[in-house]
Structures are given as C-alpha cells and as structure tokens.
C-alpha cells in the first residue's frame, strides 16, 4: 500500500516507519521504498528508506512521487 499525499500539499505529509512510498532517485529512477526512519531537520523532514537487497538512501519530501 502506498501512502502520503500529492506533491501539491507538501506540509500535510505524515510518514511513519514501515510506510511504502514511491520516490524519484537523483538518477531519475522511480522506485517503491520502505521508510525506515523519519528525521526532522531545520530544512524539512527527511526519510531514511530502503529497497531491494541492501540498498538505502536519505530522501527529502520533494523526491516523493505523486501516488
């Protein structure tokens, strides 16, 4: 199950560990990931995600693709 809201509503996203979302990686690839940690910071919330076998990334909210 994919969670989150559209890119038009950036302040309303509420993620938690275990959520599955679609993200766009810097190389342009769109993948489904699992959130492993939600990290608040001064410039917005970041998520530690993983996918596949031993693949991880730290993503920002703007990388979440519209579901």
Secondary structure as a PSIPRED ss2 file (coil, helix, strand):
# PSIPRED VFORMAT (PSIPRED V4.0)

   1 X C   1.000  0.000  0.000
   2 X E   0.000  0.000  1.000
   3 X C   1.000  0.000  0.000
   4 X C   1.000  0.000  0.000
   5 X C   1.000  0.000  0.000
   6 X C   1.000  0.000  0.000
   7 X H   0.000  1.000  0.000
   8 X H   0.000  1.000  0.000
   9 X H   0.000  1.000  0.000
  10 X H   0.000  1.000  0.000
  11 X H   0.000  1.000  0.000
  12 X H   0.000  1.000  0.000
  13 X C   1.000  0.000  0.000
  14 X C   1.000  0.000  0.000
  15 X C   1.000  0.000  0.000
  16 X C   1.000  0.000  0.000
  17 X C   1.000  0.000  0.000
  18 X C   1.000  0.000  0.000
  19 X C   1.000  0.000  0.000
  20 X E   0.000  0.000  1.000
  21 X E   0.000  0.000  1.000
  22 X E   0.000  0.000  1.000
  23 X E   0.000  0.000  1.000
  24 X E   0.000  0.000  1.000
  25 X C   1.000  0.000  0.000
  26 X C   1.000  0.000  0.000
  27 X C   1.000  0.000  0.000
  28 X C   1.000  0.000  0.000
  29 X C   1.000  0.000  0.000
  30 X E   0.000  0.000  1.000
  31 X E   0.000  0.000  1.000
  32 X E   0.000  0.000  1.000
  33 X E   0.000  0.000  1.000
  34 X E   0.000  0.000  1.000
  35 X E   0.000  0.000  1.000
  36 X E   0.000  0.000  1.000
  37 X E   0.000  0.000  1.000
  38 X E   0.000  0.000  1.000
  39 X E   0.000  0.000  1.000
  40 X E   0.000  0.000  1.000
  41 X E   0.000  0.000  1.000
  42 X C   1.000  0.000  0.000
  43 X C   1.000  0.000  0.000
  44 X E   0.000  0.000  1.000
  45 X E   0.000  0.000  1.000
  46 X E   0.000  0.000  1.000
  47 X E   0.000  0.000  1.000
  48 X E   0.000  0.000  1.000
  49 X E   0.000  0.000  1.000
  50 X E   0.000  0.000  1.000
  51 X E   0.000  0.000  1.000
  52 X C   1.000  0.000  0.000
  53 X C   1.000  0.000  0.000
  54 X C   1.000  0.000  0.000
  55 X E   0.000  0.000  1.000
  56 X E   0.000  0.000  1.000
  57 X E   0.000  0.000  1.000
  58 X E   0.000  0.000  1.000
  59 X E   0.000  0.000  1.000
  60 X E   0.000  0.000  1.000
  61 X H   0.000  1.000  0.000
  62 X H   0.000  1.000  0.000
  63 X H   0.000  1.000  0.000
  64 X E   0.000  0.000  1.000
  65 X C   1.000  0.000  0.000
  66 X C   1.000  0.000  0.000
  67 X C   1.000  0.000  0.000
